[in-house]
Amino acid sequence: MANSSYSREVASSGLAAGLRCLLLSFLSGEEPAASVLKFNAGFTLVILHTFVVLHCNVWSKLAARRFTAVCGDMARYARIPGSIALITLANPPVNALSAAVRKGITETLSRAIADPQVKAVVLCGENGNFCGGADIKEFAGPMSGPGLVPMIDAIEAGEKPVVAAIEGVALGGGLELALGCHYRIAHCKARVGLPEVTLGLLPAAGGTQRLPRLIGLSAALDLITTGRHVSAQEALQLGIVDRVTEEDTLEVAVEFAQSVAGQPLGTRRLSTCTPACPADLDSFLQGALARVRRRARGAMAPEACIHAVGAAATLPYSQGMQREQELMVSLFRSAQARALQYCFFSQRLAGKWSMPSGARWDSIKPRLIHRAAVIGLGTMGRGIAVSLVQAGITVVAVETDERQLEAGRRAVTALLERRSQGRGSEAPLGLLRFSADLQDLRRVELVIEAVFEDLALKQQVFRQLSAVCPADALLCTNTSGLDVEQLAACTRRPELVVGTHFFAPAHVMKLLEVVYGPRSSPVAVATAMHLGKRLEKVSVAVGNCPGFVGNRMLKPYLEQAHFLLEEGATPEQVDQALEEFGFAMGVFRVADLSGLDVGWRVRKEAGLTGPGVSPVELPRRRQGRRYSPLPDLLCEQGRLGQKTGRGWYLYESPGAREAQPDPWTHSFLQQYRQQHGLQPRPIHQQEVLERCLYALINEGFRVLEDGIAAGPEDIDVIYVFGYGWPRHRGGPMFHAAAVGLATVLDRLEHYHHAHPDIPNLQPSALLRRLIASGSPPIQKWREVMRSVRSQL
């Protein structure tokens, strides 16, 4: 590798020996005798950062990265030989733009501008990251310190070129900071983006005004309204960065800064540029707004982003910035922004798991898994195998049925190849082996069972795994609701059995429920949680009960939807209410997509339908409570959903996706009501939402009472990432707090009085206790939960 110009300058000055001595003191952890070292050449050096020594005593990288340096708390200033000033953000882990960082940048930039020996500035970040954006913790109170907008404006307006050296991430305010610089150099593994929309906000430090002026309206709208991150290569193609390097980013940026020093900056100031716009701008913006509304399903921030970017195309920069600020003010204190920021923090809180035994996430060391196995190559097993291989884990995929084994081999291979092509890499097929023999599991460290959802079958598999696998191998089950303890009891190592409930499709869906049974060890739970993180899942530790958290709460939600049909609603009416609330699909469209036979099989297993039902049971009662046989009757008619072209809706052909209202279903419901003497009545949208959602929420309170979930945040993470609950509504428990706990209690009491034979409408003890405690904010519920659990 060729020496950089300033590396050559150091080497030729006769200082190499002295620098090497100082390097050794840094690497050994010793402090140098003096911070200022005077060499016989007359140079005075203050060394700020880590040194890099290469082979054969040749310094092909910086012998010392920072020269003539002044340290600040959060932004460090140094002057490099060659008249380049270096400003380094130092706020680990991602150099968030806190008040102290903004103050440091402002002061160091002023120093660089005022120094006549400085001809150009390089802005970089420590710890392999440029800048992760705003410090979200500051959102809770009044902002202090220098404003981000005037700071970025000052960078852009300066007469000396500023080059952003982007490593790791430049996200949100971090990318807006880089856009204020005149040039941007990115490492090949860096990622950039403006994800504010995912927090219910918009980029409010000029992002909606500068990015369209840099890459055009269409590309800017895509990035800003979705919040997606883009790779350095895509950023280069879009024009966000000027160069991508595989070398040392800082070295390349410094050399680049030296090459552009003294050049005119007029065209590099994005605020002075005109964005590239489509010919029919009004039509383009209206079309973009319509598309975003369909996708956002009621979320306000994506629409506000459209309006802000539109201002970049129709207004001068200063007025566009004013419009950006106005829109930001309307979003900043909105209920949706609070919900989305709550989701952000809840996701992180879910990783700080605990068990009733007192074991905690920070006290248990997980085992690192290198070799795993998947048992069963149906839909779930295939997705799980793909996830494990993509995480770099060697996988043995076992399927005892030869036809299913071959079908699984083709499907998993195709999935890996397709996903690798999308990433521009080679499929890691060498990590994957297929087998029909359980004896091939003798060296694995973890097994995930993903066979048919049948307790007897799973128990048989666990007996075999216990006999074949190493004694210390973790045995995991992908059951969606069966008793984990009954599976653990079939093994010789019940402490190493946990549930790992993936969601379909397993290689796409982000949620993983990690289920601990009464004998699951903390190490087993810690290992499963750590595995989920490696698979890029959002993992939540939950207790063992029928349905765990998600499916247990889903049951009363589904029941209410069926009861509403009995009472006069149509599938389209119920689905419309739920989709307007924000769900991507209503309950009956989801049922058709999943297959009605899935729930039918579960109800048969539970003795709710089929030949096991007592002949004395009334058709609409089971186990002493109201029951709706409507989905069972559809299955008996062969209407299993999309797979058969008929379910609650009608489809053009088996496997088709577009649902159409089915006159047969309407006639069937009418005949059913007549047969059972049910008088249909008008069902209003509000009743649909209250009965479906409040029944689900009420079961959530019972889950908390029983200690199955550690807190309301865990429930909300499960529903946002696993069940399609709209993120801008925070989650079911957050929604209850937002609506008002007293309101939820009042409506539950109303509906339970009207339907006393539906016990899950009876308000939970925890809901009543929370209200008696003054309806504390959701972050305080755990304190009340402890007192309720102590009385159970």
C-alpha positions in Angstrom: 0.0 0.0 0.0 1.4 3.4 -0.9 2.2 5.8 1.8 -0.1 8.8 2.2 1.4 12.2 1.7 1.4 13.0 5.4 2.7 9.6 6.3 5.7 10.3 4.1 6.1 13.6 5.7 6.3 12.0 9.2 8.7 9.3 8.0 11.0 11.7 6.2 11.3 14.0 9.2 13.5 11.6 11.1 10.8 11.2 13.8 9.9 7.6 13.1 12.0 6.1 16.0 10.5 8.5 18.5 7.0 7.9 17.3 7.5 4.1 17.6 8.6 4.5 21.2 5.5 6.5 22.0 3.4 3.9 20.1 4.8 1.1 22.3 3.8 3.0 25.4 0.2 3.4 24.1 -0.1 -0.2 23.1 1.2 -1.4 26.5 -1.3 0.7 28.4 1.4 3.0 29.9 1.1 6.7 29.8 4.0 8.6 28.1 6.3 10.5 30.5 5.1 13.8 29.1 2.3 14.8 26.8 4.6 17.0 24.8 7.6 15.4 23.1 10.4 17.5 21.7 12.5 16.0 19.0 15.9 17.2 17.6 14.1 18.3 14.4 12.4 20.9 16.4 8.9 19.6 16.0 6.5 19.6 18.9 3.9 16.8 18.8 1.0 16.0 21.0 -0.3 12.5 20.3 -4.1 12.1 20.7 -5.1 8.8 19.1 -4.0 5.2 18.5 -1.0 4.5 16.2 -0.8 1.9 13.4 2.4 0.1 12.7 2.8 -2.0 9.5 5.3 -4.7 8.5 9.0 -4.2 7.9 9.2 -0.9 9.8 7.4 0.8 6.9 4.7 3.2 8.0 2.1 2.8 5.2 -0.6 4.2 7.4 -0.5 7.1 9.8 2.2 6.8 12.4 0.1 9.1 14.4 -3.4 10.1 13.4 -3.7 13.3 15.2 -1.2 16.1 15.3 -1.1 19.5 17.1 -4.2 18.3 18.9 -6.6 19.9 21.4 -8.9 17.6 23.3 -12.5 18.4 23.9 -15.0 16.3 25.7 -17.1 15.3 22.7 -15.4 16.8 19.6 -11.7 16.8 19.3 -9.6 19.1 17.2 -6.3 18.4 15.6 -4.2 19.9 12.8 -2.5 17.5 10.4 0.7 18.4 8.5 -0.5 19.6 5.1 -2.9 22.3 6.5 -5.8 20.0 7.3 -7.9 20.3 10.4 -9.4 17.2 11.8 -12.6 17.2 14.0 -13.4 13.9 15.6 -16.7 13.2 17.2 -16.2 11.2 20.5 -19.5 10.3 22.1 -19.6 6.4 22.2 -21.1 4.2 21.0 -22.4 6.0 17.9 -21.3 9.6 18.4 -24.9 10.8 18.9 -25.3 14.6 18.5 -25.9 15.5 22.1 -25.7 19.1 23.3 -22.0 18.5 24.3 -21.2 17.2 20.8 -22.9 20.1 19.1 -21.0 22.5 21.3 -17.8 20.8 20.5 -18.4 20.8 16.8 -19.3 24.5 16.8 -16.2 25.5 18.8 -13.7 23.3 16.8 -15.2 24.4 13.5 -14.8 28.1 14.5 -11.2 27.3 15.4 -10.5 25.7 12.0 -12.1 28.6 10.1 -10.1 31.2 12.1 -6.8 29.4 11.7 -5.0 30.8 8.6 -2.8 27.7 8.3 -5.9 25.5 7.9 -7.0 25.1 4.3 -9.6 22.3 4.6 -11.4 20.3 7.4 -12.1 16.6 7.7 -15.0 15.6 10.0 -15.0 12.0 11.3 -16.1 9.9 14.2 -14.4 7.6 16.7 -15.0 3.9 17.3 -15.8 3.1 13.7 -18.9 5.2 13.4 -19.4 8.6 11.9 -22.6 9.6 13.7 -25.8 7.8 14.6 -27.9 11.0 14.7 -29.7 12.8 17.5 -29.5 11.8 21.1 -33.1 10.4 21.5 -32.8 10.8 25.3 -32.9 14.5 24.8 -36.4 14.3 23.3 -37.9 14.0 26.8 -37.0 17.5 27.9 -36.1 21.0 26.6 -33.2 21.1 24.1 -30.0 22.8 25.3 -26.8 23.7 23.6 -26.2 25.0 20.1 -28.9 24.2 17.6 -28.2 21.5 15.0 -29.5 23.6 12.1 -27.3 26.7 12.6 -24.4 24.4 13.2 -24.8 22.6 9.9 -25.5 25.9 8.1 -22.2 27.3 9.4 -20.4 24.2 8.1 -21.9 24.7 4.7 -21.4 28.5 4.6 -17.7 28.3 5.5 -15.1 29.2 3.0 -12.9 26.2 3.7 -14.0 22.8 2.3 -15.3 20.3 4.9 -15.1 16.6 4.0 -17.1 14.0 6.0 -15.2 10.7 6.5 -18.1 8.3 7.0 -17.4 4.9 8.7 -20.0 2.7 10.2 -23.2 4.7 10.1 -24.4 8.2 9.2 -28.0 8.1 10.2 -30.6 10.8 10.8 -28.9 13.9 12.1 -25.6 12.2 11.3 -26.4 12.2 7.6 -27.8 15.7 7.8 -24.5 16.7 9.3 -22.7 15.0 6.4 -25.0 16.7 3.9 -23.9 20.1 5.3 -20.3 19.2 4.5 -19.1 20.0 1.0 -17.8 16.4 0.3 -18.6 12.9 1.6 -16.2 9.9 1.6 -17.6 6.6 2.8 -16.1 3.3 3.7 -17.5 0.4 1.6 -19.2 -1.1 4.7 -20.8 2.2 5.8 -24.6 2.7 5.9 -26.5 6.0 5.6 -30.1 6.9 6.0 -32.8 9.2 7.4 -34.8 7.0 9.7 -36.7 9.7 11.6 -40.0 8.6 10.1 -39.8 5.4 12.2 -39.9 7.6 15.3 -42.9 9.5 14.1 -40.8 12.5 13.0 -39.1 13.9 9.9 -35.5 15.0 9.3 -35.6 18.5 10.7 -32.0 19.7 10.3 -32.3 20.3 6.6 -32.6 16.7 5.5 -35.8 17.2 3.6 -34.4 20.2 1.9 -30.8 19.3 1.1 -31.2 15.6 0.1 -33.7 16.4 -2.8 -31.3 19.0 -4.0 -28.5 16.4 -4.1 -30.2 13.3 -5.5 -33.6 14.5 -6.9 -37.1 14.4 -5.6 -38.0 10.8 -6.3 -35.0 9.2 -4.7 -35.2 11.5 -1.7 -38.8 10.7 -1.1 -38.1 7.0 -1.1 -35.4 7.3 1.5 -37.2 9.9 3.7 -40.7 8.3 3.7 -39.4 4.8 4.4 -36.5 5.6 6.7 -34.5 2.8 5.1 -30.7 2.5 5.4 -28.7 2.3 2.2 -25.3 0.8 1.7 -22.3 2.8 0.7 -22.5 1.4 -2.8 -26.1 2.5 -3.2 -25.3 5.9 -1.7 -22.6 6.3 -4.3 -25.0 5.4 -7.1 -27.6 7.8 -5.8 -25.0 10.6 -5.5 -25.2 10.9 -1.7 -21.4 10.3 -1.3 -18.6 11.3 -3.6 -16.4 8.3 -3.2 -16.4 4.9 -1.6 -13.2 3.3 -0.4 -12.0 -0.1 1.0 -8.9 1.6 2.4 -8.6 3.7 5.6 -11.4 6.2 5.3 -9.7 8.9 7.2 -6.5 8.7 5.1 -8.6 8.9 1.9 -10.6 11.8 3.2 -7.5 13.7 4.3 -5.9 13.2 0.9 -9.1 14.2 -0.8 -9.4 17.4 1.4 -5.8 18.3 0.4 -6.8 17.9 -3.3 -9.9 20.2 -3.1 -8.4 22.9 -0.8 -8.7 26.3 -2.4 -11.3 25.2 -4.9 -14.6 27.2 -5.3 -17.4 25.8 -3.1 -20.5 27.4 -4.7 -21.8 24.2 -6.3 -21.0 22.2 -3.2 -23.4 24.1 -1.0 -26.6 22.1 -1.4 -28.8 24.8 -0.1 -28.0 26.9 -3.2 -28.9 24.0 -5.6 -32.1 23.4 -7.4 -33.6 19.9 -7.0 -34.2 17.7 -10.1 -38.0 17.5 -10.4 -40.4 15.6 -12.6 -42.1 17.6 -15.4 -45.6 17.3 -13.8 -44.6 18.1 -10.2 -48.1 18.4 -8.8 -49.2 15.1 -10.3 -46.0 13.5 -9.0 -46.5 14.7 -5.5 -50.2 13.7 -5.4 -49.3 10.2 -6.6 -46.5 9.9 -4.0 -49.0 11.1 -1.3 -51.5 8.5 -2.4 -49.0 5.7 -2.3 -47.7 6.7 1.1 -51.2 6.9 2.6 -51.9 3.3 1.4 -48.6 2.1 2.9 -48.7 4.2 6.1 -52.2 3.1 7.2 -52.8 6.2 9.2 -49.3 7.1 10.3 -48.8 10.9 10.1 -45.1 11.2 9.7 -44.7 9.7 6.2 -47.3 12.2 4.9 -45.5 15.1 6.6 -42.3 14.0 4.9 -44.0 14.3 1.5 -45.1 17.8 2.3 -41.6 18.8 3.5 -39.9 17.4 0.4 -42.5 19.1 -1.8 -41.5 22.3 -0.2 -37.9 21.7 -1.4 -39.2 21.6 -4.9 -41.6 24.6 -4.7 -40.0 27.1 -2.3 -36.7 28.8 -1.8 -34.4 27.0 0.7 -35.1 29.4 3.6 -38.8 29.0 3.2 -38.5 25.3 2.7 -36.6 25.1 6.0 -39.3 27.1 7.7 -41.9 24.6 6.4 -39.7 21.7 7.6 -39.7 23.2 11.1 -43.5 23.8 11.1 -44.1 20.2 10.1 -41.6 18.9 12.7 -43.4 20.9 15.5 -46.7 19.3 14.6 -45.2 15.8 14.8 -42.8 16.2 17.7 -45.4 16.2 20.5 -48.0 14.1 18.7 -49.4 10.9 20.2 -48.0 8.9 17.3 -44.4 10.2 17.9 -44.8 9.2 21.6 -46.0 5.7 20.5 -43.1 5.2 18.1 -40.5 6.4 20.5 -42.0 4.1 23.1 -41.6 1.2 20.6 -38.0 2.2 20.1 -37.2 2.1 23.9 -39.4 -1.0 24.5 -37.5 -3.0 21.9 -34.3 -2.3 23.8 -35.9 -3.0 27.2 -37.1 -6.4 25.9 -33.4 -7.5 25.6 -32.9 -6.9 29.3 -34.8 -10.0 30.3 -35.3 -11.6 33.7 -36.8 -14.8 35.1 -38.9 -15.4 38.2 -35.9 -17.1 39.7 -34.1 -13.7 39.7 -31.8 -14.6 36.8 -31.1 -11.5 34.7 -29.7 -10.8 31.3 -26.6 -9.1 32.7 -25.7 -11.9 35.1 -25.8 -14.9 32.8 -23.2 -15.6 30.1 -24.8 -17.3 27.0 -23.1 -20.1 25.1 -21.9 -19.3 21.6 -23.5 -21.6 19.1 -21.5 -22.8 16.1 -23.3 -26.0 15.1 -27.1 -26.3 15.1 -29.8 -28.6 13.7 -33.4 -28.1 12.5 -35.8 -30.9 12.7 -38.6 -30.8 10.1 -38.5 -29.0 6.7 -42.0 -27.7 6.4 -42.6 -24.0 6.0 -41.2 -23.0 9.4 -38.3 -25.4 9.4 -37.1 -24.0 6.1 -37.2 -20.4 7.2 -35.4 -21.3 10.5 -32.6 -23.1 8.6 -32.2 -20.1 6.3 -31.9 -17.8 9.3 -29.3 -19.9 11.0 -27.1 -20.3 7.9 -27.3 -16.6 7.1 -26.0 -16.0 10.7 -22.9 -18.1 9.8 -24.0 -21.1 11.8 -23.4 -24.6 10.5 -26.7 -26.4 10.1 -27.9 -30.0 9.8 -31.4 -29.9 8.4 -33.2 -33.2 9.2 -36.4 -34.5 7.6 -37.3 -38.2 7.8 -39.8 -38.1 5.0 -37.8 -38.5 1.7 -40.2 -36.5 -0.5 -40.4 -33.6 2.1 -36.6 -33.8 2.5 -36.0 -33.2 -1.3 -38.7 -30.5 -1.4 -37.1 -28.8 1.6 -33.6 -29.1 0.1 -34.8 -27.3 -3.1 -36.7 -24.6 -1.2 -34.0 -23.8 1.3 -31.3 -23.7 -1.4 -33.5 -21.4 -3.5 -34.2 -19.1 -0.6 -30.5 -18.8 0.3 -29.5 -18.2 -3.3 -32.2 -15.6 -3.9 -31.3 -13.7 -0.7 -27.6 -13.8 -1.5 -28.2 -12.4 -5.0 -30.1 -9.5 -3.5 -27.1 -8.8 -1.3 -24.5 -9.3 -4.1 -22.8 -12.2 -2.3 -22.4 -15.9 -2.7 -24.9 -18.2 -1.0 -23.3 -19.9 2.1 -24.5 -23.3 1.0 -21.3 -24.9 2.5 -22.7 -24.3 6.0 -25.8 -26.5 5.3 -26.2 -30.2 5.2 -29.4 -32.2 4.7 -30.1 -35.6 6.3 -32.9 -38.1 6.9 -31.1 -39.6 9.9 -31.2 -38.2 13.5 -27.9 -39.9 14.1 -26.2 -37.0 12.3 -27.0 -34.8 15.3 -24.2 -36.2 17.5 -22.0 -33.1 17.3 -24.6 -30.3 17.3 -24.8 -27.7 20.1 -28.4 -26.7 19.7 -31.4 -28.2 18.0 -34.6 -26.5 16.9 -37.6 -28.8 16.5 -40.1 -27.6 13.9 -42.3 -30.6 13.2 -46.1 -30.6 12.8 -47.9 -28.9 15.8 -48.9 -32.1 17.5 -48.0 -32.8 21.1 -47.5 -36.6 20.8 -45.3 -36.2 17.7 -43.2 -33.5 19.4 -42.8 -35.6 22.5 -41.6 -38.5 20.4 -39.1 -36.3 18.7 -37.8 -34.9 22.0 -37.3 -38.5 23.3 -35.2 -39.2 20.2 -33.2 -36.0 20.5 -32.4 -36.7 24.2 -31.0 -40.0 23.2 -29.0 -38.9 20.2 -27.7 -35.3 20.9 -24.7 -34.5 23.1 -25.6 -34.3 26.8 -25.1 -30.5 26.9 -26.9 -29.7 23.7 -29.9 -27.2 24.0 -33.2 -28.7 22.8 -35.5 -26.0 21.5 -39.1 -26.3 20.2 -40.8 -24.0 17.7 -44.2 -24.8 19.1 -46.6 -21.9 18.9 -48.4 -22.7 22.1 -47.9 -26.3 23.4 -46.7 -26.9 26.9 -42.9 -26.6 26.9 -42.7 -28.5 30.2 -44.4 -31.6 28.7 -41.7 -31.7 26.1 -38.9 -31.1 28.6 -40.3 -34.0 30.7 -39.5 -36.4 27.8 -35.8 -35.7 28.0 -32.9 -36.3 30.3 -32.0 -32.6 30.4 -35.2 -30.6 31.1 -33.0 -27.7 32.2 -31.8 -27.4 28.6 -35.2 -27.3 27.0 -36.7 -23.9 25.9 -39.2 -22.7 23.4 -38.1 -20.7 20.4 -41.3 -19.6 18.8 -40.5 -18.1 15.3 -43.1 -16.4 13.2 -43.8 -17.2 9.6 -42.0 -16.7 7.4 -39.2 -17.3 9.9 -36.4 -15.9 7.7 -38.4 -12.6 7.3 -40.4 -12.0 10.5 -38.4 -10.2 13.2 -40.0 -11.6 16.4 -38.7 -14.5 18.4 -40.6 -15.6 21.6 -38.1 -17.4 23.9 -40.2 -19.5 26.2 -38.8 -20.7 29.5 -40.4 -23.6 31.4 -40.3 -24.2 35.1 -37.1 -26.1 34.8 -35.4 -24.1 32.0 -31.9 -22.9 33.2 -30.9 -19.3 32.9 -28.0 -20.3 30.6 -30.5 -22.0 28.2 -32.6 -18.8 28.1 -29.6 -16.6 27.8 -28.3 -18.7 24.9 -31.6 -18.7 23.1 -31.9 -14.9 23.5 -28.4 -14.4 22.2 -29.1 -16.7 19.3 -32.1 -14.5 18.4 -29.9 -11.5 18.4 -27.4 -13.2 16.1 -30.3 -14.0 13.8 -31.3 -10.3 13.8 -34.5 -11.0 15.6 -36.2 -9.0 18.3 -36.2 -11.6 21.1 -38.6 -11.5 24.1 -38.4 -13.9 27.0 -41.8 -15.2 28.1 -43.2 -17.7 30.5 -44.8 -21.1 29.7 -48.6 -21.2 29.3 -51.0 -22.2 26.5 -50.3 -19.9 23.6 -47.5 -18.1 25.5 -48.1 -14.3 25.1 -49.0 -13.6 21.5 -51.3 -16.5 20.7 -52.9 -16.5 24.2 -54.0 -12.9 23.6 -55.0 -13.6 20.0 -57.6 -16.1 21.1 -60.2 -13.7 22.6 -59.5 -11.3 19.6 -60.5 -14.0 17.2 -63.5 -15.1 19.2 -64.9 -11.6 19.3 -64.6 -11.3 15.5 -66.6 -14.6 15.1 -69.2 -13.4 17.6 -69.6 -10.2 15.7 -70.4 -12.2 12.6 -73.1 -14.1 14.5 -74.6 -10.8 15.6 -74.9 -9.2 12.2 -71.5 -8.1 10.9 -69.8 -9.2 7.7 -66.2 -10.2 7.3 -65.5 -7.1 5.2 -67.0 -4.8 7.8 -64.9 -6.3 10.6 -61.7 -6.2 8.5 -62.3 -2.7 7.3 -62.6 -1.4 10.9 -59.3 -3.1 11.8 -57.5 -2.0 8.7 -58.5 1.6 9.2 -57.2 1.3 12.7 -53.8 0.5 11.1 -53.5 -3.3 10.7 -52.2 -4.3 7.3 -54.9 -7.0 7.1 -58.1 -7.6 9.0 -58.7 -10.8 11.0 -60.6 -12.6 8.3 -58.1 -11.8 5.5 -55.3 -13.0 7.8 -57.2 -16.2 8.4 -57.6 -16.9 4.7 -53.9 -16.2 4.1 -52.8 -18.5 6.9 -55.3 -21.2 6.1 -58.5 -21.8 8.1 -57.4 -25.4 8.7 -54.6 -24.3 11.0 -57.0 -23.0 13.7 -59.4 -25.9 13.0 -56.6 -28.4 13.9 -55.9 -26.5 17.1 -59.6 -26.5 18.1 -59.8 -30.2 17.4 -56.8 -30.8 19.6 -58.5 -28.8 22.4 -61.7 -30.8 22.1 -63.7 -27.8 20.9 -64.8 -29.4 17.6 -64.8 -32.8 15.9 -65.7 -36.2 17.1 -64.4 -35.6 20.6 -67.1 -33.1 21.4 -69.7 -34.4 23.9 -73.1 -35.0 22.2 -74.9 -33.1 25.0 -72.9 -29.9 24.2 -75.0 -27.2 22.4 -73.6 -26.1 19.0 -72.8 -22.6 20.3 -71.4 -23.6 23.8 -68.3 -25.3 24.8 -66.9 -26.0 28.3 -69.6 -23.8 29.9 -69.0 -20.7 27.7 -70.1 -19.2 24.4 -68.5 -20.7 21.3 -68.8 -19.9 17.6 -68.6 -22.9 15.2 -68.5 -20.6 12.2 -64.9 -21.3 11.2 -65.4 -25.0 11.8 -68.4 -25.1 9.4 -66.4 -23.3 6.7 -63.6 -25.9 7.0 -66.1 -28.7 6.7 -67.2 -27.1 3.5 -63.6 -27.3 2.2 -63.3 -23.5 2.4 -59.7 -23.3 3.8 -58.8 -19.8 2.5 -56.5 -18.7 -0.3 -55.1 -22.3 -0.8 -58.5 -23.5 -1.9 -59.6 -20.2 -3.6 -62.5 -19.9 -1.0 -62.6 -19.1 2.6 -64.2 -16.1 4.3 -63.6 -14.4 0.9 -63.6 -15.5 -2.7 -60.4 -15.7 -4.8 -60.0 -15.9 -8.5 -58.2 -19.3 -8.2 -56.5 -21.4 -5.5 -53.4 -19.6 -4.4 -54.6 -16.2 -5.6 -54.1 -13.2 -3.2 -56.8 -10.7 -4.0 -59.8 -11.1 -1.7 -63.3 -10.4 -3.0 -66.5 -10.4 -1.0 -68.3 -13.7 -1.5 -72.1 -13.8 -1.8 -71.9 -17.4 -0.6 -70.5 -16.3 2.7 -73.2 -13.7 3.2 -75.9 -16.3 2.4 -74.2 -18.8 4.8 -74.2 -16.3 7.6 -77.8 -15.4 7.1 -78.8 -19.1 7.1 -76.7 -19.7 10.2 -78.4 -16.9 12.1 -81.8 -18.1 11.2 -80.9 -21.7 12.2 -79.8 -20.5 15.7 -82.6 -17.9 16.2 -80.1 -15.0 16.1 -81.6 -11.6 15.1 -78.9 -9.6 13.2 -78.4 -6.0 14.2 -76.3 -3.1 12.9 -72.7 -3.4 14.1 -70.8 -0.1 14.2 -67.1 0.3 13.6 -66.4 1.5 17.1 -68.0 -1.7 18.5 -65.8 -3.8 16.3 -62.7 -2.1 17.6 -63.7 -2.1 21.2 -64.7 -5.7 21.4 -61.8 -7.1 19.4 -59.0 -4.9 20.8 -60.2 -4.6 24.4 -60.7 -8.3 24.7 -57.1 -8.8 23.5 -55.9 -6.1 25.8 -57.8 -7.5 28.8 -56.0 -10.9 28.2 -52.8 -8.9 28.1 -53.4 -7.7 31.6 -54.0 -11.3 32.7 -50.7 -12.3 31.1 -49.0 -9.6 33.2 -50.9 -10.8 36.3 -49.7 -14.4 35.7 -46.1 -13.3 35.3 -45.9 -14.7 31.7 -44.6 -11.4 30.4 -42.2 -9.3 32.5 -43.9 -6.0 31.6 -46.3 -4.2 29.2 -43.4 -3.3 27.0 -42.7 -7.0 26.2 -46.3 -7.5 25.2 -46.2 -4.5 22.9 -42.9 -5.6 21.3 -44.5 -9.0 20.6 -47.5 -7.5 19.0 -45.7 -4.9 16.9 -43.1 -7.2 15.5 -45.1 -10.5 15.4 -48.7 -9.7 14.9 -48.8 -6.5 12.8 -50.0 -4.1 15.4 -49.5 -0.7 13.9 -46.3 0.8 15.2 -47.7 4.3 15.4 -50.2 3.1 18.0 -47.4 1.7 20.2 -48.8 -1.8 21.0 -52.0 -3.0 22.7 -50.9 -2.1 26.2 -49.7 1.3 25.2 -53.0 1.8 23.3 -54.9 1.0 26.5 -52.9 3.7 28.4 -53.4 6.2 25.6 -57.2 5.6 25.4 -57.4 5.7 29.2 -57.5 2.7 31.5 -60.8 3.9 32.9 -62.3 4.0 29.4 -61.1 0.4 28.7 -62.6 -0.8 32.0 -65.9 1.0 31.3 -66.3 -0.6 27.8 -65.3 -4.1 29.1 -67.9 -3.9 31.8 -70.5 -2.8 29.3 -69.8 -5.7 26.9 -69.5 -8.2 29.7 -72.8 -7.2 31.1 -74.3 -7.6 27.6 -72.5 -11.0 27.1 -72.1 -12.6 30.5 -71.3 -16.0 28.8 -68.0 -14.6 27.4 -65.7 -14.7 30.5 -62.7 -13.0 28.7 -64.7 -9.7 28.7 -64.7 -9.6 32.5 -62.1 -7.0 33.4 -58.9 -8.2 34.9 -57.8 -7.6 38.5 -54.6 -5.8 37.3 -56.6 -3.4 35.2 -58.8 -2.5 38.2 -55.7 -2.2 40.5 -54.0 0.2 38.0 -57.0 2.4 38.0 -57.2 2.3 41.8 -53.6 3.4 41.8 -54.4 6.5 39.8 -53.7 5.1 36.3 -50.0 5.6 36.4 -48.0 6.0 33.1 -47.1 2.7 31.5 -43.5 2.9 32.6 -44.8 2.6 36.2 -47.0 -0.4 35.7 -44.4 -2.9 36.9 -44.5 -1.4 40.4 -48.3 -2.0 40.6 -47.9 -5.5 39.0 -45.6 -6.6 41.8 -48.3 -5.9 44.4 -51.0 -7.7 42.4 -48.8 -10.7 41.7 -48.0 -11.0 45.5 -51.8 -11.5 46.2 -52.4 -14.1 43.5 
